[in-house]
């Protein structure tokens, strides 16, 4: 927005059309925003071949003279599930052989304790190879705690980008302390790697057993593109022009963005919202956390990089 406003004030005309979108519900799956536009107004994107969006182009300091800037080229799919256990209602003082709360909690615990196997996608492989080349550190992907300990904040995202994940995030059961309910439910935030949706769902079914029913809340595709072409070169050049220590690398993001909708129109999507971050800022720890923020100087850096990038795009 700052770049476009600056261009409007100074009369800058880009070499090609740029479609700017502000969308309302990416955090809720994008149904009424990007999804609706793709389904109902694809004409708005006639001629659009590439797109940039959130969560990419931020700095990760490896040394004083070396900063890695991961650019999102892939993101995991989303499978939000509601798990439903049914049982026999009764008085809370009775023996309960068919308590749905107990059945649900046992299933939730099995999910929480399970670790999906490592599976490297092209984007994750390129990112890890770049990281090893730049740091000289060989990574044991079977031990995410060790990776995090060796790499700091950047290590936190690696474990989630090389395997499917499932976290129980919500529980609902009962209405009174002395009543055994006849139903209990839980919500699972599931994220699957490109090409791994069926494997993810089969694993969840095996973990919860036959007594738990599944309802799909949200089902969104995983997307992946290649890290090449003039647009990628432009991102790397714009970063380098503002930060001599910058090295652009591809990465797979564990979350999801509006790219899932635009990918259906064969638009190549990249996460590129450049930020030069302080070395002591736990950027990943702020996602969806209390006081989520970035420094003003980081935003100012991003404006300069985007200005260079969009002028040359």
N, C-alpha and C positions, 0 to 999 in steps of 0.2 A: 504494500500500500504506500509506503514511504517513497519507494522508487517511482511508482506511477504518478504520485502527486508531484514529485520533483520534476519529472518529465513534462507533465502538463503545464507546470509553471514556467518552464524554460523552453517549451516548444519542441522538445525532442520527438522525432518520428522514428520508430523502430523499423528495421529493414523488412520485417514480416509481421503479420497480424499476431497479436498476443491476446488470448482470452483469459481474463482474470475472474476467478470464482471465489466467493465466500459462501461456505456451505454450513448448514445448521446442525447436523446430527451425526457427524462421523463417530462420536463416542457411543452412539446408539445403533450403529450398524449402517448408517448412511441411506436408509430406505427412502426417506423423504427429501434427501438432498441429492447427492451424486447418483444414487440409484434411480431416483425419479427422473432426473434429467437424461440419463442414458436411455431409460425406457421410453420416455415421452417426448424428449427434445433432442434427439441425436443430431438434428440439423445444426444445433449450436456448435457442434464440434467438427463440422465439415472442413476437411483440410488439416485438421490438427493431427500431428504425428507424434508429438512428444509432450510430456507434462512434468512439472516439478511440484513437489509438495513438502510435507512436513517430515521431520525426523531424519535428517541427514545433513552432512556438511559441517558438523560440529567438530571442534578440535579435541584431540586426545594427546596430551603432551607425553612424549616418550623420553625426550631429552630437551635440554634448553634450546638446542639447534634442530630439533626434529619433532614435528607434530603431524600426527595422522588425522586425516579428515575422512571418516567413513561416509560414503554416499550410498543410500539405500537403493539397491537394485532388485530386492526381493523382500517379500513379507509372508509370514505364516498365515494359513487359513484360520478361520474362527469356527468353533463348534461349541456354542453355549448350550448346555443341556440342563434340563430339570430332571432330577432323579426322584421317583415317587415310590414310597414304600407303604403298603397297606397292611392293616392288621385288625385286631379285635378290640373295640373300645370297652372300657370298664372302669371300675373304681380303682384309684391309685393305691389303695391298701391291699388289693388282691395280688396273688401270684400271677404274673403275666408271661405266658408262653409265646404270645404272638404280638409282641410290642413293636409297632412300626418304627418307633424312634430308635430302638436298639438295632434293628436291622439296617436302618439308614446309616447310623453312626458307624457300624462295622464296615459297610460298603465305602463310606467316605474315608475312613481310616486306610482301607486298602488302596484307594486311589492316591491318598496323600503320601503313602509310603512307597509307592511304585515309581521307579525311574525308567523312563522309556530308553531304548537303546540309541546309541549315537548313530546318526546317519548324515553324511555330509552332502549338501547340495552344492552346485557349482559356485553360488555366491558365497556360501560359508567357507568352502575350500579356498577360494581366492583370498578372502579376508584373512583366514588363518595363515595361509602361506605368506601373505604380505606382512602380517604381524611377526611371524617367525623370522622373516628376512630382515625386517627393520630392527628387531630387538635381539636377535640371536638366541632367543629362548625357545626350546622345544616344549610343546604343550601336551600334557596328558589329559585328553578330553574325557576320560572316564572318571576323573577326579575334579569336579568343578570347584570344590573348595580350595584345592591346591592351585588351580588356575587363577582364581580370584586373589589368593594370597600373593601370588607372584606378580600379577599384573595390576592389582588394585581395582579401581572402579570399572575399567573396561572389561575385566574378567567376569564381572557379574552378568553381562549380556551374552557371553559366549555360550555358557551352559544351556541357555534357552534357545539358542539359534542352531544347535546341532542335534536336537531331539524334539519330539513332540512333548507337550506339557499339559498337565491337567491340575487345576487347583479348585478345591471346594471353597466357594466365596460367600454362600448364603445358606441359611438353615431356617426351616419353618415347621413348627409342630405344636399341637396342643393349644389350649385356651385357659387351662386352670390347673393348679398344682396337684389336685387330687383326682384328676381324670386322665386315664390312659387314652390317647387319641386313636382314631381309626386310620389316620393317614399322617405321614410326615414327608417332607420334601426338602431337597437341597439343590442348589445351582452350582454347576461346574463350569469354570472358564477353561475351555479346551482350545489349544492352539496346535495346529498340525503343519508339518513341513510341506512344501510343494510336492504333490504326488503321493502324500501319505494319509489322506483322509480316511480311506477305508480301514487301513491298518490301525489308525487311532481309534475309530469307533468299535472295531472288533475287540481291541484291548480293553476298552472301557466296559464293554458287555461282559467280558470274561472276569474282570475285577469285581463287578457289582453282583454277579450271579443272577439266577433266574427269578428271584423274588422281588427284584427292583425293576420298575418300569421307567422307560426313558421317553421324555418329550424334547424335541428339538426347539430351542428358543431362537437361535440364530445360526445360520449356516452360510459362511462366506468363503469364497475361494482363496487359495493361496496364489500369489503371483510372483513371477520372476522374469527379468530381462537380462540382457548381456551388458557388460561394462565396456562398451566400445562406441565408436562413432564420433562425429563432430560435436555433439552435445556434451558428451563426457569429456572430450578434450577441452571444450569451453569452460566447463566447471573447474577442471584442474588448473587451467591457465588463470582464471579469475581468482582462485584461491592463492595461487603462487604469487600473483601480482600484489596481493595485499599482505601476504605472509610468506617470506622466503623459505621458512622452515616447513611449509605445507607439502604433504604427500597425500594425494587422493587415492582411496581404496574402496572397493565395493564391499557391501555387507548385507546380510539378511536380517531384517528386523523381526523381533518376536511378537510385536503388536500388529495392529492393522490400521490402514488409512483408506481414504477415498480412492486410492489407486485400484482397489478391487473392482469398482464399478467401471472406471475408465479403461481398464484392461479388456473389458468386453467389446470395446470399440477398436481394439488393436492399437491403442495409444501406449507408447512406451512411457512408463512412469518411473520417476526417480525421486527419492527423498533428498531434497537439497534446500535446506533453510540454514545457510551458513552462520556459524557463531564461533568466535574466538573466545574460548572460555578460560577463566583463571585455573591454574594447575591444581589449586586446592578445592575446587568446586566439585561436589559429588553430583554431577548432572543427571546421571541415571537414577540416583536415589531420590531425586525430586519428582520423577514422573508420578503423577496422581498422588503426591504426598502433600503434607501440610506446608504452606508457604512455597508452593512451586513458583520458580522465578528464574530469570537470567539477568545478568548485569546489563545496564544501559550501554556500556562500551561494547559488549558483545553484539547487541542489536545494531549499533552504529557500524561495526565491522561488517555485519551481514548486509546492510544496505549498500555499502561500497562494493562488496563482492557481487551482489545481485545486479547492481547497476552495470558493472563491467560485463557480467555474463549475458544479460539480456540485450545489451547493445551489440554484442558479437553473435548472438544466437541466430 
